[in-house]
Amino acid sequence: MAADDLTRPRSPERIGRYEVIERIGRGGMGVVYRARDAAMGRDVALKVLTADVEDDPDIRTRFYREAEAAARLSHPNIITIFDVGEDGDRFFIVMELLRGATLKDFLKQSDASPIERKLDLMSQLCAGLGAAHNASIYHRDIKPGNIFVRADGILKILDFGVARLASSSMTAAGFIVGTPDYMSPEQARGDEIDGRSDIFSLGGVFYFMLTGRKPFPANDLPTLFRQIQGASMPPPLGVEVPPELTTVIMKALSKKRETRYQSCHELMADLEMVRHQYAMAARRSAAAGDVTTGGPAGVAPRPTATTTPTVPTGSGAAATDDTVDFLPVPSVDSDDTVTLNPPTWVRRLTDRIDSAISATFGRLGRPPAPAPTRQTGMRKR
């Protein structure tokens, strides 16, 4: 038996009326199983709240909010919720079972996908997220790992676990929720957000789809937040990307939400225009017998190499592509977002260091640096 199997807890045989078949994944708030719904004669995905957070009322509320948010939505590009309930001290959500791959894995397997295919996926993503926004639901954690491409090519948006219901007051300003790599500037500041924050995240995902790189290259949170909120712009997408598509993505990634696309409908309209222009150029090239450029006139040929795209994650344990749940906004000058309640020995050591620094400043005749007034945050996968 593999060491992994020895440490992994055994799957339950049954949860509610659902017969558990196998464990297929784990998210920030729960474990996902493939299960059998005998009453309906179908296999389903069963997401169960992890035992270590069952007693946390906030996490429990967010778990039910995921079901409430997604159950309110009915759209081909959003995962379908069938059921939600409790079995003893276990809370679960029953969803459609998807076969395919996350967008991140799909792109690794299909690096040579043509621009037309990626434009189609972008339009599907805009359609699904636009439906959520029309229902006053903001996802807050759009990233390649939360987007699924089914085997038949249909895209599905997953995990509304940190969705912000516009009518909810659970998530106050001053807290960061989401994945740092794809956060909007206002989200990284802990400001109130709306659908335009998701549109910035969409721009980051589109950038990743075309380049295999995240839009901001930092591997630590302080530098990343400075790049997102400051003047830093993503590196160029490359000559193989049509200039019209580059313009669309750069507008979605605008630092100021007032100059961004104001709705997914606007963004999708421009994407459809780019797709139409690209298809027309391809037909003109084919009609002219253009075999030298390998693509539409005016568009540089796509590289033939099939290098697997990689996303830098850094060497530390805390990667910036992890979801951050309710992270109090720190003074971004050091990477100290580790835990809300440090151990006693850490506090004692910190106090000694602070005393030594204060004594040094005293000898130099300078006032000591002010102590931080906010707690640091906790990162969760």
C-alpha positions in Angstrom: 0.0 0.0 0.0 1.4 3.4 -0.9 2.3 5.9 1.8 -0.4 8.2 0.5 -3.1 5.6 1.0 -1.9 5.0 4.6 -2.3 8.6 5.6 -5.5 9.4 3.7 -8.6 8.8 5.7 -11.0 6.2 4.4 -13.9 7.4 2.3 -17.4 7.0 4.0 -19.6 4.3 2.4 -22.7 6.4 2.4 -23.7 10.0 3.0 -27.4 10.7 3.1 -29.0 8.7 0.3 -25.8 8.8 -1.7 -23.4 5.8 -2.1 -19.8 6.9 -2.1 -17.7 5.3 -4.9 -14.4 7.1 -4.7 -12.6 10.3 -3.7 -11.9 12.5 -6.7 -10.6 15.8 -5.3 -10.2 18.2 -2.4 -10.9 22.0 -2.3 -10.4 24.8 0.2 -13.6 23.8 2.1 -14.3 20.2 1.4 -13.5 16.8 -0.1 -15.2 15.8 -3.3 -16.4 12.2 -4.0 -17.9 10.5 -6.9 -21.2 9.0 -5.6 -24.2 7.2 -6.8 -27.7 8.6 -6.5 -29.8 5.4 -6.8 -33.1 7.3 -6.6 -32.3 9.2 -9.8 -30.1 6.6 -11.4 -27.0 8.8 -11.9 -23.5 9.4 -10.7 -22.9 12.8 -9.0 -20.1 14.8 -7.4 -20.6 15.0 -3.7 -18.7 17.8 -1.9 -18.5 17.2 1.9 -17.4 19.8 4.4 -14.0 18.8 5.9 -14.1 17.6 9.5 -11.6 20.1 10.8 -13.9 23.1 9.9 -17.3 21.6 10.8 -17.4 23.5 14.1 -16.5 26.9 12.5 -19.8 28.7 12.1 -18.4 31.1 9.5 -17.0 28.3 7.3 -20.3 26.5 7.7 -22.2 29.5 6.6 -20.0 30.0 3.6 -20.4 26.3 2.7 -24.2 26.8 2.5 -23.7 30.1 0.7 -21.8 28.2 -2.0 -24.9 26.0 -2.5 -27.3 28.9 -2.3 -25.4 31.0 -4.8 -24.9 28.3 -7.4 -28.5 26.9 -6.9 -29.9 30.3 -7.8 -28.1 30.0 -11.2 -29.3 28.0 -14.2 -26.9 28.4 -17.1 -25.1 25.9 -19.4 -21.7 27.4 -18.4 -22.2 27.1 -14.6 -22.0 23.9 -12.7 -25.5 22.5 -11.7 -26.4 22.0 -8.0 -28.8 19.1 -7.4 -29.0 19.0 -3.6 -27.7 20.3 -0.3 -28.1 18.8 3.2 -26.7 17.3 6.4 -25.9 13.7 7.4 -25.2 13.6 11.1 -22.4 16.2 11.6 -21.5 16.3 7.9 -22.6 19.0 5.5 -22.7 18.2 1.8 -23.5 19.6 -1.7 -24.5 17.4 -4.6 -23.4 18.6 -8.0 -23.3 17.3 -11.6 -20.4 15.0 -12.2 -18.1 16.6 -14.9 -15.8 14.6 -17.1 -12.9 16.5 -18.7 -10.2 18.8 -17.1 -9.8 22.1 -15.4 -8.9 24.9 -17.8 -5.3 24.9 -16.4 -4.9 21.2 -17.2 -6.8 21.5 -20.5 -4.3 24.1 -21.7 -1.4 21.9 -20.7 -2.9 19.0 -22.8 -3.9 21.3 -25.7 -1.2 23.9 -26.0 -1.5 24.0 -29.7 -5.2 24.9 -29.6 -6.0 27.5 -32.3 -6.9 31.0 -31.3 -10.5 30.3 -32.5 -10.9 27.6 -29.9 -9.6 29.8 -27.2 -11.9 32.6 -28.3 -14.8 30.2 -28.0 -13.9 29.3 -24.5 -13.5 33.0 -23.6 -17.0 33.7 -24.9 -18.5 30.8 -22.9 -16.8 32.1 -19.8 -18.2 35.6 -20.3 -21.7 34.1 -20.9 -21.7 32.1 -17.6 -20.2 34.8 -15.5 -22.5 37.4 -17.0 -25.5 35.3 -16.0 -24.2 35.2 -12.4 -23.7 39.0 -12.4 -27.3 39.4 -13.7 -28.4 37.5 -10.6 -26.3 40.0 -8.4 -23.7 37.3 -7.7 -20.0 38.0 -8.0 -17.6 35.0 -8.1 -14.6 36.7 -6.5 -12.2 33.8 -7.3 -12.1 33.4 -11.1 -8.9 31.5 -12.0 -8.0 28.6 -14.4 -8.4 26.1 -11.6 -12.0 27.1 -11.0 -13.0 26.7 -14.7 -13.7 23.3 -16.2 -13.7 22.2 -19.8 -15.9 19.1 -20.4 -14.9 16.4 -22.9 -17.6 17.8 -25.3 -16.1 21.3 -25.2 -18.6 22.9 -22.9 -17.0 25.2 -20.3 -18.3 25.2 -16.7 -17.6 27.8 -13.9 -17.0 26.0 -10.6 -16.8 26.9 -6.9 -18.9 29.8 -5.8 -17.6 29.2 -2.3 -16.4 32.7 -1.9 -19.1 34.3 -4.1 -20.3 37.6 -2.9 -24.1 37.9 -2.9 -24.8 41.6 -3.5 -27.5 41.4 -0.8 -25.1 39.8 1.8 -23.2 41.7 4.5 -21.0 38.7 5.4 -17.9 40.0 3.6 -17.0 43.4 4.9 -14.7 45.9 3.3 -11.1 45.6 4.6 -10.9 41.8 3.9 -9.4 40.1 0.9 -11.1 37.0 -0.5 -9.9 35.1 -3.5 -6.7 34.1 -5.3 -3.9 36.7 -5.4 -2.6 36.0 -8.9 -6.0 37.0 -10.5 -7.2 39.6 -8.0 -8.4 43.0 -9.2 -6.7 46.1 -7.7 -9.7 47.0 -5.6 -10.0 43.4 -4.4 -6.3 43.4 -3.3 -7.0 46.6 -1.4 -10.0 45.0 0.4 -12.4 47.5 -1.2 -16.0 46.9 -2.0 -16.3 45.1 -5.3 -18.8 44.5 -8.1 -18.8 42.6 -11.4 -16.0 44.6 -12.8 -13.6 43.0 -10.3 -14.5 39.6 -11.9 -13.9 41.1 -15.3 -10.3 42.0 -14.3 -9.9 38.4 -13.2 -11.3 37.3 -16.6 -8.6 39.4 -18.3 -6.0 37.6 -16.2 -7.4 34.2 -17.2 -7.5 35.2 -20.9 -3.8 36.3 -20.6 -2.9 32.9 -19.1 -4.9 31.1 -21.9 -2.8 32.8 -24.6 0.6 32.8 -23.0 0.7 30.1 -20.4 1.9 32.7 -17.9 0.0 34.6 -15.1 -0.4 38.3 -15.9 1.8 39.5 -13.0 5.0 37.6 -12.5 5.7 38.1 -8.7 6.0 35.0 -6.5 5.5 36.7 -3.2 2.3 38.5 -2.0 3.8 42.0 -1.2 5.4 42.3 -4.6 2.4 40.8 -6.3 0.0 43.3 -4.6 2.2 46.2 -5.6 2.2 45.0 -9.2 -1.5 44.6 -9.3 -2.3 48.0 -7.7 0.6 50.0 -9.2 1.7 51.0 -12.6 3.1 47.6 -13.6 1.5 46.2 -16.7 1.6 42.5 -17.8 4.4 41.6 -20.3 3.3 41.6 -24.0 1.2 38.7 -25.1 3.4 38.0 -28.1 3.2 38.5 -31.9 1.1 35.4 -32.5 -1.9 37.0 -30.7 -4.0 39.2 -32.9 -3.6 42.9 -31.9 -7.3 43.4 -31.6 -7.4 40.6 -29.0 -4.5 42.2 -27.2 -6.5 45.4 -27.0 -9.5 43.6 -25.5 -7.4 41.9 -22.8 -5.5 45.0 -21.8 -8.9 46.8 -21.4 -10.2 44.0 -19.2 -6.9 44.4 -17.1 -7.3 48.1 -16.7 -6.2 49.2 -13.2 -9.2 51.6 -12.9 -12.6 49.9 -13.0 -14.1 52.9 -14.7 -11.9 52.3 -17.8 -12.5 48.5 -17.7 -15.3 46.7 -19.5 -18.4 47.6 -17.5 -20.1 44.3 -18.0 -19.5 40.8 -19.3 -21.9 41.5 -22.2 -19.6 44.3 -23.4 -16.5 42.1 -23.1 -18.2 39.2 -25.0 -19.4 41.6 -27.8 -15.8 42.6 -28.4 -14.6 39.0 -28.3 -17.2 38.0 -30.8 -16.1 40.9 -33.1 -12.4 39.7 -32.8 -13.5 36.1 -33.6 -15.5 37.3 -36.6 -12.6 39.3 -37.9 -10.2 36.5 -37.3 -12.4 34.0 -39.2 -12.9 36.4 -42.1 -9.1 36.9 -42.4 -8.6 33.1 -42.4 -11.1 32.7 -45.2 -9.5 35.4 -47.2 -6.1 33.8 -46.7 -7.5 30.4 -47.8 -9.1 31.9 -50.9 -5.9 33.6 -51.9 -4.0 30.3 -51.5 -1.9 31.8 -48.7 0.3 28.9 -47.5 3.3 30.8 -46.4 2.1 32.5 -43.3 0.2 29.6 -41.8 -2.6 31.9 -40.7 -4.9 34.9 -41.6 -3.3 37.8 -43.4 -1.8 40.3 -41.1 -1.6 37.8 -38.3 1.8 36.2 -37.5 1.9 32.4 -37.7 1.4 30.5 -34.4 4.5 28.7 -33.2 4.6 25.0 -34.0 6.4 24.0 -30.8 4.2 22.3 -28.2 5.9 23.5 -25.0 3.8 22.9 -22.0 2.8 26.2 -20.4 4.0 26.7 -16.9 2.9 29.1 -14.2 5.6 30.3 -11.8 4.7 29.4 -8.2 7.9 30.3 -6.4 9.9 28.1 -4.0 8.0 28.9 -0.9 5.1 27.0 0.6 2.7 29.8 0.1 2.0 30.1 -3.6 0.2 33.2 -4.9 -2.2 31.0 -7.0 -3.8 29.6 -3.8 -7.2 30.9 -2.7 -7.0 33.3 0.2 -10.0 33.2 2.5 -10.9 36.3 4.6 -7.3 37.7 4.6 -7.2 41.0 6.6 -5.5 43.7 4.5 -1.9 44.1 5.8 0.6 46.9 5.3 2.2 45.4 2.2 5.9 45.6 3.2 6.7 42.1 4.3 5.4 38.6 3.6 3.9 38.0 7.1 0.5 36.6 6.1 0.9 33.3 8.0 -1.5 32.9 10.9 -3.9 35.0 13.0 -2.7 33.6 16.3 1.1 33.0 16.3 2.5 30.5 19.0 3.6 31.9 22.3 7.3 31.4 21.5 6.9 33.4 18.3 5.3 36.3 20.2 8.1 36.2 22.8 10.8 36.2 20.1 9.0 39.1 18.3 8.8 41.1 21.5 12.5 40.7 22.1 13.4 41.7 18.6 11.1 44.8 18.9 12.7 45.7 22.2 16.2 45.5 20.6 15.2 47.6 17.7 13.6 50.2 19.9 16.8 50.4 22.0 18.9 50.8 18.9 16.6 53.7 17.7 16.9 55.2 21.1 20.7 55.2 21.0 20.5 56.8 17.5 18.1 59.4 18.7 15.4 58.3 16.2 11.8 57.3 17.1 11.0 53.6 16.7 9.0 52.4 13.8 5.2 52.3 14.6 3.9 48.8 15.4 1.4 47.4 12.9 -2.2 48.0 13.9 -3.7 45.1 12.0 -3.4 41.3 12.4 -1.9 39.4 9.6 -4.0 36.9 7.6 -4.3 33.2 7.2 -3.9 31.4 3.8 -5.9 28.3 3.0 -5.9 26.1 0.0 
